[in-house]
Amino acid sequence: MRIVTLNVNGIRSAAKKGFFTWLAAQDADVVCLQETKAQEDQLEAALHYPPGYHCSYVDAVRKGYSGVALYARRAPDAVITGLGAGFEDMDAEGRYVEARFGALSVVSLYLPSGSSSEERQQVKFSFMERFLPRLRELCASGREYVICGDWNIAHRAIDLKNWRGNQKHSGFLPEERAWLDALFDTVGWVDAFRAVNPEPEQYTWWSNRGQAWAKNVGWRIDYQVVTPGLKVRIRAAAIYKDARFSDHAPLTLDYDWPF
């Protein structure tokens, strides 16, 4: 089973940069997209509904903002759009879609960013506080989960180039990193990429300022986070950098799991 995740930073923009042409050659079973920045009625069926995929979009109420999507070669048994009670504010921003295939769930998640203002940082902290108990429930549910997406947090110093200078910046705050510590070390979720790739300078996002992309001054903030039962089934991980469809790069994981 191959799963691709990408924050497209505008699905129509990514399409113009060749994303769907690239995707057609990837043999992906599931594709998770974040920050689509479009309402579904604005999308061209021929382009934004790739042949052979069952496509689910969850849009933000606010036009041109946020939004997630999930494509699957197999028709899902069920699609869950949003987190439900207690998350109404985040569901209005189009941040969660889950597709169920037998005992497996795949999620496209777009965790809020706090970089634009202190107010949004507090929104991010609020979501994290509410979401961790839900993640604990999912991990203990007996289902296997792959939660893909832009988590907007670099976990450790190895996960961003300039870690010393970013310890007071959103995305690498001590509270955010401690939250991921709890997620992985206490609750038991697994960072699928790091399960097979311990190497430094493996990034998925680069600022558009300066020469960040050219100099590989990046952050690893896009993840596939999996339940413990899937850890032994991770076969390979890759970050695609030969072309740039967004300020993020596609993250691909291969699993030994029938699809």
HELIX and SHEET records of a PDB file:
HELIX    1   1 ILE A   11  LYS A   16  1                                   6    
HELIX    2   2 PHE A   19  ALA A   24  1                                   6    
HELIX    3   3 GLU A   40  GLN A   42  5                                   3    
HELIX    4   4 ALA A   45  HIS A   48  1                                   4    
HELIX    5   5 GLU A   88  ASP A   91  1                                   4    
HELIX    6   6 GLU A  118  CYS A  139  1                                  22    
HELIX    7   7 ALA A  157  ASP A  159  5                                   3    
HELIX    8   8 ARG A  164  ASN A  166  5                                   3    
HELIX    9   9 PRO A  174  ASP A  181  1                                   8    
HELIX   10  10 ALA A  182  VAL A  187  3                                   6    
HELIX   11  11 ALA A  192  VAL A  196  1                                   5    
HELIX   12  12 PRO A  228  ARG A  233  5                                   6    
SHEET    1   A 6 HIS A  54  VAL A  58  0                                        
SHEET    2   A 6 VAL A  68  ALA A  72 -1                                        
SHEET    3   A 6 VAL A  30  GLN A  34 -1                                        
SHEET    4   A 6 ARG A   2  ASN A   7  1                                        
SHEET    5   A 6 LEU A 251  TYR A 255 -1                                        
SHEET    6   A 6 ILE A 234  ILE A 239 -1                                        
SHEET    1   B 6 ALA A  78  THR A  81  0                                        
SHEET    2   B 6 TYR A  96  PHE A 101 -1                                        
SHEET    3   B 6 LEU A 104  TYR A 110 -1                                        
SHEET    4   B 6 GLU A 144  ASP A 150  1                                        
SHEET    5   B 6 ASP A 222  VAL A 226 -1                                        
SHEET    6   B 6 VAL A 190  ASP A 191 -1                                        
SHEET    1   C 2 TRP A 205  TRP A 206  0                                        
SHEET    2   C 2 GLY A 218  TRP A 219 -1                                        
END                                                                             
